[in-house]
Amino acid sequence: MQLRHSAPLPDADPRGRAMTAEEERWSEAILALRIHGAAAPVWIAERIGALALAGDAEGIARFKDMAARVEALRDGTRQ
């Protein structure tokens, strides 16, 4: 499946350096919003539920972090 994007993905660093872990987490949140739009929080909640059923505590923590970042992007506290 080919996705169409209006701008380069956040990991496309013109300086050729690797992203930091912090940059990677923000990129994940931005990509979730690009792919899922207003439904991104629902998608994240579904993933958290699936990870909980699987007993994946690290995955749950990562997606909870993503949820907080998506909310910050949506409410304008982070741009």
HTML snippet that shows the backbone in 3Dmol.js (N, CA, C, O; Angstrom):
<script src="https://3Dmol.org/build/3Dmol-min.js"></script>
<div id="view" style="width:600px;height:400px;position:relative"></div>
<script>
const pdb = `
ATOM      1  N   MET A   1       0.837  -1.182   0.000  1.00  0.00           N
ATOM      2  CA  MET A   1       0.000   0.000   0.000  1.00  0.00           C
ATOM      3  C   MET A   1       0.879   1.241   0.000  1.00  0.00           C
ATOM      4  O   MET A   1       1.765   1.381   0.843  1.00  0.00           O
ATOM      5  N   GLN A   2       0.640   2.111  -0.916  1.00  0.00           N
ATOM      6  CA  GLN A   2       1.419   3.335  -1.055  1.00  0.00           C
ATOM      7  C   GLN A   2       0.718   4.469  -0.327  1.00  0.00           C
ATOM      8  O   GLN A   2      -0.446   4.751  -0.608  1.00  0.00           O
ATOM      9  N   LEU A   3       1.397   5.121   0.595  1.00  0.00           N
ATOM     10  CA  LEU A   3       0.836   6.263   1.302  1.00  0.00           C
ATOM     11  C   LEU A   3       1.278   7.546   0.618  1.00  0.00           C
ATOM     12  O   LEU A   3       2.413   7.659   0.155  1.00  0.00           O
ATOM     13  N   ARG A   4       0.380   8.498   0.562  1.00  0.00           N
ATOM     14  CA  ARG A   4       0.715   9.800  -0.019  1.00  0.00           C
ATOM     15  C   ARG A   4       0.877  10.805   1.104  1.00  0.00           C
ATOM     16  O   ARG A   4       0.041  10.877   2.004  1.00  0.00           O
ATOM     17  N   HIS A   5       1.938  11.572   1.057  1.00  0.00           N
ATOM     18  CA  HIS A   5       2.228  12.557   2.094  1.00  0.00           C
ATOM     19  C   HIS A   5       2.403  13.910   1.447  1.00  0.00           C
ATOM     20  O   HIS A   5       2.928  14.024   0.339  1.00  0.00           O
ATOM     21  N   SER A   6       1.959  14.931   2.148  1.00  0.00           N
ATOM     22  CA  SER A   6       2.082  16.287   1.617  1.00  0.00           C
ATOM     23  C   SER A   6       3.468  16.873   1.876  1.00  0.00           C
ATOM     24  O   SER A   6       3.853  17.862   1.252  1.00  0.00           O
ATOM     25  N   ALA A   7       4.209  16.270   2.787  1.00  0.00           N
ATOM     26  CA  ALA A   7       5.547  16.758   3.128  1.00  0.00           C
ATOM     27  C   ALA A   7       6.424  15.546   3.449  1.00  0.00           C
ATOM     28  O   ALA A   7       5.906  14.463   3.721  1.00  0.00           O
ATOM     29  N   PRO A   8       7.731  15.720   3.422  1.00  0.00           N
ATOM     30  CA  PRO A   8       8.598  14.594   3.776  1.00  0.00           C
ATOM     31  C   PRO A   8       8.300  14.098   5.184  1.00  0.00           C
ATOM     32  O   PRO A   8       7.891  14.871   6.049  1.00  0.00           O
ATOM     33  N   LEU A   9       8.504  12.827   5.403  1.00  0.00           N
ATOM     34  CA  LEU A   9       8.329  12.281   6.738  1.00  0.00           C
ATOM     35  C   LEU A   9       9.328  12.907   7.690  1.00  0.00           C
ATOM     36  O   LEU A   9      10.408  13.313   7.261  1.00  0.00           O
ATOM     37  N   PRO A  10       8.999  12.999   8.973  1.00  0.00           N
ATOM     38  CA  PRO A  10       9.859  13.689   9.935  1.00  0.00           C
ATOM     39  C   PRO A  10      11.260  13.108  10.070  1.00  0.00           C
ATOM     40  O   PRO A  10      12.164  13.807  10.528  1.00  0.00           O
ATOM     41  N   ASP A  11      11.470  11.842   9.684  1.00  0.00           N
ATOM     42  CA  ASP A  11      12.795  11.265   9.851  1.00  0.00           C
ATOM     43  C   ASP A  11      13.739  11.612   8.705  1.00  0.00           C
ATOM     44  O   ASP A  11      14.886  11.165   8.695  1.00  0.00           O
ATOM     45  N   ALA A  12      13.278  12.397   7.745  1.00  0.00           N
ATOM     46  CA  ALA A  12      14.112  12.790   6.618  1.00  0.00           C
ATOM     47  C   ALA A  12      14.960  13.997   7.022  1.00  0.00           C
ATOM     48  O   ALA A  12      14.574  15.137   6.766  1.00  0.00           O
ATOM     49  N   ASP A  13      16.085  13.760   7.637  1.00  0.00           N
ATOM     50  CA  ASP A  13      16.970  14.821   8.116  1.00  0.00           C
ATOM     51  C   ASP A  13      17.936  15.199   7.001  1.00  0.00           C
ATOM     52  O   ASP A  13      18.748  14.373   6.584  1.00  0.00           O
ATOM     53  N   PRO A  14      17.862  16.435   6.510  1.00  0.00           N
ATOM     54  CA  PRO A  14      18.734  16.848   5.398  1.00  0.00           C
ATOM     55  C   PRO A  14      20.221  16.847   5.765  1.00  0.00           C
ATOM     56  O   PRO A  14      21.072  16.841   4.876  1.00  0.00           O
ATOM     57  N   ARG A  15      20.545  16.854   7.073  1.00  0.00           N
ATOM     58  CA  ARG A  15      21.943  16.846   7.482  1.00  0.00           C
ATOM     59  C   ARG A  15      22.509  15.438   7.545  1.00  0.00           C
ATOM     60  O   ARG A  15      23.711  15.261   7.737  1.00  0.00           O
ATOM     61  N   GLY A  16      21.638  14.418   7.382  1.00  0.00           N
ATOM     62  CA  GLY A  16      22.101  13.044   7.358  1.00  0.00           C
ATOM     63  C   GLY A  16      22.410  12.456   8.726  1.00  0.00           C
ATOM     64  O   GLY A  16      23.019  11.390   8.806  1.00  0.00           O
ATOM     65  N   ARG A  17      22.008  13.119   9.803  1.00  0.00           N
ATOM     66  CA  ARG A  17      22.275  12.577  11.129  1.00  0.00           C
ATOM     67  C   ARG A  17      21.115  11.708  11.571  1.00  0.00           C
ATOM     68  O   ARG A  17      19.997  11.856  11.077  1.00  0.00           O
ATOM     69  N   ALA A  18      21.374  10.815  12.488  1.00  0.00           N
ATOM     70  CA  ALA A  18      20.322   9.972  13.038  1.00  0.00           C
ATOM     71  C   ALA A  18      19.450  10.779  13.994  1.00  0.00           C
ATOM     72  O   ALA A  18      19.917  11.724  14.628  1.00  0.00           O
ATOM     73  N   MET A  19      18.193  10.400  14.089  1.00  0.00           N
ATOM     74  CA  MET A  19      17.299  11.081  15.022  1.00  0.00           C
ATOM     75  C   MET A  19      17.605  10.640  16.445  1.00  0.00           C
ATOM     76  O   MET A  19      18.055   9.519  16.683  1.00  0.00           O
ATOM     77  N   THR A  20      17.356  11.533  17.374  1.00  0.00           N
ATOM     78  CA  THR A  20      17.453  11.172  18.783  1.00  0.00           C
ATOM     79  C   THR A  20      16.190  10.388  19.149  1.00  0.00           C
ATOM     80  O   THR A  20      15.223  10.379  18.387  1.00  0.00           O
ATOM     81  N   ALA A  21      16.197   9.740  20.295  1.00  0.00           N
ATOM     82  CA  ALA A  21      15.014   9.013  20.754  1.00  0.00           C
ATOM     83  C   ALA A  21      13.832   9.966  20.909  1.00  0.00           C
ATOM     84  O   ALA A  21      12.701   9.610  20.579  1.00  0.00           O
ATOM     85  N   GLU A  22      14.084  11.161  21.405  1.00  0.00           N
ATOM     86  CA  GLU A  22      13.031  12.166  21.573  1.00  0.00           C
ATOM     87  C   GLU A  22      12.425  12.558  20.216  1.00  0.00           C
ATOM     88  O   GLU A  22      11.204  12.651  20.083  1.00  0.00           O
ATOM     89  N   GLU A  23      13.272  12.784  19.224  1.00  0.00           N
ATOM     90  CA  GLU A  23      12.788  13.124  17.886  1.00  0.00           C
ATOM     91  C   GLU A  23      11.991  11.969  17.285  1.00  0.00           C
ATOM     92  O   GLU A  23      10.982  12.181  16.613  1.00  0.00           O
ATOM     93  N   GLU A  24      12.449  10.762  17.532  1.00  0.00           N
ATOM     94  CA  GLU A  24      11.745   9.588  17.026  1.00  0.00           C
ATOM     95  C   GLU A  24      10.340   9.493  17.620  1.00  0.00           C
ATOM     96  O   GLU A  24       9.391   9.170  16.907  1.00  0.00           O
ATOM     97  N   ARG A  25      10.198   9.769  18.910  1.00  0.00           N
ATOM     98  CA  ARG A  25       8.887   9.708  19.558  1.00  0.00           C
ATOM     99  C   ARG A  25       7.938  10.766  18.994  1.00  0.00           C
ATOM    100  O   ARG A  25       6.760  10.490  18.766  1.00  0.00           O
ATOM    101  N   TRP A  26       8.454  11.978  18.769  1.00  0.00           N
ATOM    102  CA  TRP A  26       7.609  13.006  18.166  1.00  0.00           C
ATOM    103  C   TRP A  26       7.242  12.631  16.734  1.00  0.00           C
ATOM    104  O   TRP A  26       6.124  12.895  16.290  1.00  0.00           O
ATOM    105  N   SER A  27       8.164  12.024  16.017  1.00  0.00           N
ATOM    106  CA  SER A  27       7.879  11.583  14.645  1.00  0.00           C
ATOM    107  C   SER A  27       6.759  10.553  14.634  1.00  0.00           C
ATOM    108  O   SER A  27       5.896  10.586  13.756  1.00  0.00           O
ATOM    109  N   GLU A  28       6.763   9.645  15.595  1.00  0.00           N
ATOM    110  CA  GLU A  28       5.707   8.638  15.690  1.00  0.00           C
ATOM    111  C   GLU A  28       4.345   9.304  15.889  1.00  0.00           C
ATOM    112  O   GLU A  28       3.361   8.917  15.258  1.00  0.00           O
ATOM    113  N   ALA A  29       4.295  10.292  16.758  1.00  0.00           N
ATOM    114  CA  ALA A  29       3.036  10.994  17.024  1.00  0.00           C
ATOM    115  C   ALA A  29       2.555  11.746  15.787  1.00  0.00           C
ATOM    116  O   ALA A  29       1.368  11.724  15.463  1.00  0.00           O
ATOM    117  N   ILE A  30       3.474  12.407  15.104  1.00  0.00           N
ATOM    118  CA  ILE A  30       3.122  13.135  13.884  1.00  0.00           C
ATOM    119  C   ILE A  30       2.613  12.178  12.828  1.00  0.00           C
ATOM    120  O   ILE A  30       1.620  12.464  12.159  1.00  0.00           O
ATOM    121  N   LEU A  31       3.273  11.056  12.670  1.00  0.00           N
ATOM    122  CA  LEU A  31       2.859  10.077  11.671  1.00  0.00           C
ATOM    123  C   LEU A  31       1.497   9.475  12.025  1.00  0.00           C
ATOM    124  O   LEU A  31       0.678   9.247  11.134  1.00  0.00           O
ATOM    125  N   ALA A  32       1.245   9.218  13.302  1.00  0.00           N
ATOM    126  CA  ALA A  32      -0.073   8.711  13.713  1.00  0.00           C
ATOM    127  C   ALA A  32      -1.161   9.703  13.316  1.00  0.00           C
ATOM    128  O   ALA A  32      -2.223   9.298  12.842  1.00  0.00           O
ATOM    129  N   LEU A  33      -0.909  10.993  13.503  1.00  0.00           N
ATOM    130  CA  LEU A  33      -1.882  12.012  13.111  1.00  0.00           C
ATOM    131  C   LEU A  33      -2.038  12.082  11.597  1.00  0.00           C
ATOM    132  O   LEU A  33      -3.153  12.254  11.104  1.00  0.00           O
ATOM    133  N   ARG A  34      -0.959  11.954  10.859  1.00  0.00           N
ATOM    134  CA  ARG A  34      -1.038  11.999   9.399  1.00  0.00           C
ATOM    135  C   ARG A  34      -1.826  10.818   8.844  1.00  0.00           C
ATOM    136  O   ARG A  34      -2.619  10.971   7.915  1.00  0.00           O
ATOM    137  N   ILE A  35      -1.606   9.663   9.410  1.00  0.00           N
ATOM    138  CA  ILE A  35      -2.267   8.465   8.895  1.00  0.00           C
ATOM    139  C   ILE A  35      -3.711   8.371   9.381  1.00  0.00           C
ATOM    140  O   ILE A  35      -4.611   8.085   8.592  1.00  0.00           O
ATOM    141  N   HIS A  36      -3.937   8.608  10.664  1.00  0.00           N
ATOM    142  CA  HIS A  36      -5.249   8.367  11.264  1.00  0.00           C
ATOM    143  C   HIS A  36      -6.079   9.622  11.487  1.00  0.00           C
ATOM    144  O   HIS A  36      -7.269   9.532  11.789  1.00  0.00           O
ATOM    145  N   GLY A  37      -5.461  10.793  11.340  1.00  0.00           N
ATOM    146  CA  GLY A  37      -6.191  12.048  11.499  1.00  0.00           C
ATOM    147  C   GLY A  37      -6.843  12.154  12.868  1.00  0.00           C
ATOM    148  O   GLY A  37      -6.228  11.859  13.892  1.00  0.00           O
ATOM    149  N   ALA A  38      -8.106  12.584  12.865  1.00  0.00           N
ATOM    150  CA  ALA A  38      -8.839  12.778  14.120  1.00  0.00           C
ATOM    151  C   ALA A  38      -9.048  11.465  14.871  1.00  0.00           C
ATOM    152  O   ALA A  38      -9.320  11.478  16.072  1.00  0.00           O
ATOM    153  N   ALA A  39      -8.925  10.335  14.178  1.00  0.00           N
ATOM    154  CA  ALA A  39      -9.099   9.024  14.809  1.00  0.00           C
ATOM    155  C   ALA A  39      -7.816   8.500  15.450  1.00  0.00           C
ATOM    156  O   ALA A  39      -7.808   7.385  15.973  1.00  0.00           O
ATOM    157  N   ALA A  40      -6.732   9.278  15.421  1.00  0.00           N
ATOM    158  CA  ALA A  40      -5.457   8.822  15.996  1.00  0.00           C
ATOM    159  C   ALA A  40      -5.588   8.411  17.460  1.00  0.00           C
ATOM    160  O   ALA A  40      -5.055   7.366  17.834  1.00  0.00           O
ATOM    161  N   PRO A  41      -6.276   9.185  18.309  1.00  0.00           N
ATOM    162  CA  PRO A  41      -6.405   8.755  19.708  1.00  0.00           C
ATOM    163  C   PRO A  41      -7.130   7.410  19.858  1.00  0.00           C
ATOM    164  O   PRO A  41      -6.797   6.616  20.739  1.00  0.00           O
ATOM    165  N   VAL A  42      -8.112   7.164  19.001  1.00  0.00           N
ATOM    166  CA  VAL A  42      -8.833   5.889  19.045  1.00  0.00           C
ATOM    167  C   VAL A  42      -7.901   4.754  18.641  1.00  0.00           C
ATOM    168  O   VAL A  42      -7.877   3.706  19.286  1.00  0.00           O
ATOM    169  N   TRP A  43      -7.138   4.963  17.579  1.00  0.00           N
ATOM    170  CA  TRP A  43      -6.189   3.954  17.119  1.00  0.00           C
ATOM    171  C   TRP A  43      -5.168   3.643  18.215  1.00  0.00           C
ATOM    172  O   TRP A  43      -4.854   2.480  18.469  1.00  0.00           O
ATOM    173  N   ILE A  44      -4.658   4.686  18.857  1.00  0.00           N
ATOM    174  CA  ILE A  44      -3.679   4.495  19.931  1.00  0.00           C
ATOM    175  C   ILE A  44      -4.316   3.713  21.088  1.00  0.00           C
ATOM    176  O   ILE A  44      -3.689   2.806  21.636  1.00  0.00           O
ATOM    177  N   ALA A  45      -5.546   4.053  21.459  1.00  0.00           N
ATOM    178  CA  ALA A  45      -6.229   3.344  22.543  1.00  0.00           C
ATOM    179  C   ALA A  45      -6.425   1.870  22.196  1.00  0.00           C
ATOM    180  O   ALA A  45      -6.275   1.003  23.057  1.00  0.00           O
ATOM    181  N   GLU A  46      -6.757   1.587  20.949  1.00  0.00           N
ATOM    182  CA  GLU A  46      -6.899   0.193  20.517  1.00  0.00           C
ATOM    183  C   GLU A  46      -5.580  -0.560  20.631  1.00  0.00           C
ATOM    184  O   GLU A  46      -5.543  -1.712  21.063  1.00  0.00           O
ATOM    185  N   ARG A  47      -4.508   0.102  20.241  1.00  0.00           N
ATOM    186  CA  ARG A  47      -3.182  -0.526  20.338  1.00  0.00           C
ATOM    187  C   ARG A  47      -2.816  -0.779  21.798  1.00  0.00           C
ATOM    188  O   ARG A  47      -2.282  -1.837  22.128  1.00  0.00           O
ATOM    189  N   ILE A  48      -3.098   0.183  22.670  1.00  0.00           N
ATOM    190  CA  ILE A  48      -2.811   0.008  24.096  1.00  0.00           C
ATOM    191  C   ILE A  48      -3.588  -1.192  24.631  1.00  0.00           C
ATOM    192  O   ILE A  48      -3.051  -1.991  25.398  1.00  0.00           O
ATOM    193  N   GLY A  49      -4.852  -1.316  24.227  1.00  0.00           N
ATOM    194  CA  GLY A  49      -5.657  -2.456  24.653  1.00  0.00           C
ATOM    195  C   GLY A  49      -5.066  -3.781  24.200  1.00  0.00           C
ATOM    196  O   GLY A  49      -5.000  -4.735  24.975  1.00  0.00           O
ATOM    197  N   ALA A  50      -4.635  -3.837  22.935  1.00  0.00           N
ATOM    198  CA  ALA A  50      -4.033  -5.065  22.411  1.00  0.00           C
ATOM    199  C   ALA A  50      -2.725  -5.389  23.130  1.00  0.00           C
ATOM    200  O   ALA A  50      -2.439  -6.550  23.424  1.00  0.00           O
ATOM    201  N   LEU A  51      -1.942  -4.360  23.405  1.00  0.00           N
ATOM    202  CA  LEU A  51      -0.679  -4.564  24.119  1.00  0.00           C
ATOM    203  C   LEU A  51      -0.920  -5.013  25.555  1.00  0.00           C
ATOM    204  O   LEU A  51      -0.156  -5.811  26.097  1.00  0.00           O
ATOM    205  N   ALA A  52      -1.983  -4.499  26.168  1.00  0.00           N
ATOM    206  CA  ALA A  52      -2.323  -4.920  27.532  1.00  0.00           C
ATOM    207  C   ALA A  52      -2.700  -6.393  27.553  1.00  0.00           C
ATOM    208  O   ALA A  52      -2.277  -7.138  28.437  1.00  0.00           O
ATOM    209  N   LEU A  53      -3.497  -6.807  26.580  1.00  0.00           N
ATOM    210  CA  LEU A  53      -3.877  -8.217  26.495  1.00  0.00           C
ATOM    211  C   LEU A  53      -2.665  -9.117  26.278  1.00  0.00           C
ATOM    212  O   LEU A  53      -2.634 -10.259  26.738  1.00  0.00           O
ATOM    213  N   ALA A  54      -1.666  -8.588  25.570  1.00  0.00           N
ATOM    214  CA  ALA A  54      -0.450  -9.347  25.306  1.00  0.00           C
ATOM    215  C   ALA A  54       0.541  -9.270  26.465  1.00  0.00           C
ATOM    216  O   ALA A  54       1.550  -9.975  26.466  1.00  0.00           O
ATOM    217  N   GLY A  55       0.255  -8.414  27.455  1.00  0.00           N
ATOM    218  CA  GLY A  55       1.157  -8.267  28.590  1.00  0.00           C
ATOM    219  C   GLY A  55       2.438  -7.519  28.273  1.00  0.00           C
ATOM    220  O   GLY A  55       3.464  -7.739  28.916  1.00  0.00           O
ATOM    221  N   ASP A  56       2.386  -6.635  27.282  1.00  0.00           N
ATOM    222  CA  ASP A  56       3.576  -5.896  26.834  1.00  0.00           C
ATOM    223  C   ASP A  56       3.644  -4.536  27.536  1.00  0.00           C
ATOM    224  O   ASP A  56       3.164  -3.535  27.004  1.00  0.00           O
ATOM    225  N   ALA A  57       4.235  -4.503  28.720  1.00  0.00           N
ATOM    226  CA  ALA A  57       4.305  -3.264  29.507  1.00  0.00           C
ATOM    227  C   ALA A  57       5.098  -2.171  28.801  1.00  0.00           C
ATOM    228  O   ALA A  57       4.717  -1.002  28.859  1.00  0.00           O
ATOM    229  N   GLU A  58       6.190  -2.527  28.138  1.00  0.00           N
ATOM    230  CA  GLU A  58       6.986  -1.521  27.423  1.00  0.00           C
ATOM    231  C   GLU A  58       6.200  -0.920  26.265  1.00  0.00           C
ATOM    232  O   GLU A  58       6.253   0.288  26.033  1.00  0.00           O
ATOM    233  N   GLY A  59       5.473  -1.760  25.541  1.00  0.00           N
ATOM    234  CA  GLY A  59       4.645  -1.268  24.443  1.00  0.00           C
ATOM    235  C   GLY A  59       3.554  -0.344  24.931  1.00  0.00           C
ATOM    236  O   GLY A  59       3.267   0.682  24.313  1.00  0.00           O
ATOM    237  N   ILE A  60       2.941  -0.715  26.055  1.00  0.00           N
ATOM    238  CA  ILE A  60       1.902   0.137  26.645  1.00  0.00           C
ATOM    239  C   ILE A  60       2.483   1.503  26.997  1.00  0.00           C
ATOM    240  O   ILE A  60       1.880   2.531  26.687  1.00  0.00           O
ATOM    241  N   ALA A  61       3.634   1.522  27.635  1.00  0.00           N
ATOM    242  CA  ALA A  61       4.271   2.788  28.017  1.00  0.00           C
ATOM    243  C   ALA A  61       4.581   3.637  26.789  1.00  0.00           C
ATOM    244  O   ALA A  61       4.396   4.854  26.808  1.00  0.00           O
ATOM    245  N   ARG A  62       5.055   2.994  25.719  1.00  0.00           N
ATOM    246  CA  ARG A  62       5.401   3.742  24.510  1.00  0.00           C
ATOM    247  C   ARG A  62       4.153   4.361  23.880  1.00  0.00           C
ATOM    248  O   ARG A  62       4.176   5.515  23.452  1.00  0.00           O
ATOM    249  N   PHE A  63       3.064   3.589  23.823  1.00  0.00           N
ATOM    250  CA  PHE A  63       1.852   4.124  23.209  1.00  0.00           C
ATOM    251  C   PHE A  63       1.172   5.158  24.105  1.00  0.00           C
ATOM    252  O   PHE A  63       0.533   6.078  23.594  1.00  0.00           O
ATOM    253  N   LYS A  64       1.292   5.032  25.417  1.00  0.00           N
ATOM    254  CA  LYS A  64       0.773   6.080  26.305  1.00  0.00           C
ATOM    255  C   LYS A  64       1.552   7.379  26.083  1.00  0.00           C
ATOM    256  O   LYS A  64       0.975   8.466  26.092  1.00  0.00           O
ATOM    257  N   ASP A  65       2.868   7.255  25.884  1.00  0.00           N
ATOM    258  CA  ASP A  65       3.692   8.417  25.583  1.00  0.00           C
ATOM    259  C   ASP A  65       3.246   9.031  24.258  1.00  0.00           C
ATOM    260  O   ASP A  65       3.145  10.252  24.139  1.00  0.00           O
ATOM    261  N   MET A  66       2.977   8.175  23.255  1.00  0.00           N
ATOM    262  CA  MET A  66       2.517   8.669  21.964  1.00  0.00           C
ATOM    263  C   MET A  66       1.184   9.399  22.120  1.00  0.00           C
ATOM    264  O   MET A  66       0.972  10.442  21.500  1.00  0.00           O
ATOM    265  N   ALA A  67       0.286   8.857  22.944  1.00  0.00           N
ATOM    266  CA  ALA A  67      -1.015   9.499  23.165  1.00  0.00           C
ATOM    267  C   ALA A  67      -0.833  10.904  23.738  1.00  0.00           C
ATOM    268  O   ALA A  67      -1.509  11.842  23.315  1.00  0.00           O
ATOM    269  N   ALA A  68       0.068  11.048  24.687  1.00  0.00           N
ATOM    270  CA  ALA A  68       0.325  12.366  25.273  1.00  0.00           C
ATOM    271  C   ALA A  68       0.892  13.330  24.238  1.00  0.00           C
ATOM    272  O   ALA A  68       0.542  14.510  24.223  1.00  0.00           O
ATOM    273  N   ARG A  69       1.760  12.828  23.382  1.00  0.00           N
ATOM    274  CA  ARG A  69       2.348  13.693  22.347  1.00  0.00           C
ATOM    275  C   ARG A  69       1.317  14.087  21.296  1.00  0.00           C
ATOM    276  O   ARG A  69       1.298  15.230  20.841  1.00  0.00           O
ATOM    277  N   VAL A  70       0.459  13.143  20.909  1.00  0.00           N
ATOM    278  CA  VAL A  70      -0.612  13.448  19.957  1.00  0.00           C
ATOM    279  C   VAL A  70      -1.523  14.518  20.549  1.00  0.00           C
ATOM    280  O   VAL A  70      -1.903  15.462  19.855  1.00  0.00           O
ATOM    281  N   GLU A  71      -1.871  14.380  21.811  1.00  0.00           N
ATOM    282  CA  GLU A  71      -2.722  15.375  22.466  1.00  0.00           C
ATOM    283  C   GLU A  71      -2.038  16.748  22.488  1.00  0.00           C
ATOM    284  O   GLU A  71      -2.684  17.769  22.251  1.00  0.00           O
ATOM    285  N   ALA A  72      -0.744  16.769  22.771  1.00  0.00           N
ATOM    286  CA  ALA A  72      -0.012  18.042  22.781  1.00  0.00           C
ATOM    287  C   ALA A  72      -0.001  18.685  21.401  1.00  0.00           C
ATOM    288  O   ALA A  72      -0.110  19.906  21.283  1.00  0.00           O
ATOM    289  N   LEU A  73       0.129  17.874  20.362  1.00  0.00           N
ATOM    290  CA  LEU A  73       0.101  18.408  18.998  1.00  0.00           C
ATOM    291  C   LEU A  73      -1.291  18.909  18.641  1.00  0.00           C
ATOM    292  O   LEU A  73      -1.435  19.926  17.963  1.00  0.00           O
ATOM    293  N   ARG A  74      -2.299  18.207  19.087  1.00  0.00           N
ATOM    294  CA  ARG A  74      -3.673  18.581  18.758  1.00  0.00           C
ATOM    295  C   ARG A  74      -4.140  19.828  19.505  1.00  0.00           C
ATOM    296  O   ARG A  74      -4.873  20.645  18.946  1.00  0.00           O
ATOM    297  N   ASP A  75      -3.723  19.981  20.756  1.00  0.00           N
ATOM    298  CA  ASP A  75      -4.199  21.145  21.536  1.00  0.00           C
ATOM    299  C   ASP A  75      -3.288  22.353  21.409  1.00  0.00           C
ATOM    300  O   ASP A  75      -3.568  23.401  21.991  1.00  0.00           O
ATOM    301  N   GLY A  76      -2.207  22.225  20.662  1.00  0.00           N
ATOM    302  CA  GLY A  76      -1.349  23.369  20.387  1.00  0.00           C
ATOM    303  C   GLY A  76      -0.266  23.632  21.419  1.00  0.00           C
ATOM    304  O   GLY A  76       0.453  24.625  21.308  1.00  0.00           O
ATOM    305  N   THR A  77      -0.129  22.764  22.428  1.00  0.00           N
ATOM    306  CA  THR A  77       0.930  22.994  23.405  1.00  0.00           C
ATOM    307  C   THR A  77       2.290  22.575  22.846  1.00  0.00           C
ATOM    308  O   THR A  77       3.329  22.908  23.417  1.00  0.00           O
ATOM    309  N   ARG A  78       2.283  21.853  21.741  1.00  0.00           N
ATOM    310  CA  ARG A  78       3.526  21.496  21.048  1.00  0.00           C
ATOM    311  C   ARG A  78       3.263  21.594  19.556  1.00  0.00           C
ATOM    312  O   ARG A  78       2.259  21.080  19.063  1.00  0.00           O
ATOM    313  N   GLN A  79       4.164  22.252  18.836  1.00  0.00           N
ATOM    314  CA  GLN A  79       3.971  22.415  17.401  1.00  0.00           C
ATOM    315  C   GLN A  79       5.126  21.846  16.634  1.00  0.00           C
ATOM    316  O   GLN A  79       5.135  21.895  15.404  1.00  0.00           O
TER     317      GLN A  79
END
`;
const viewer = $3Dmol.createViewer("view");
viewer.addModel(pdb, "pdb");
viewer.setStyle({}, {cartoon: {color: "spectrum"}});
viewer.zoomTo();
viewer.render();
</script>
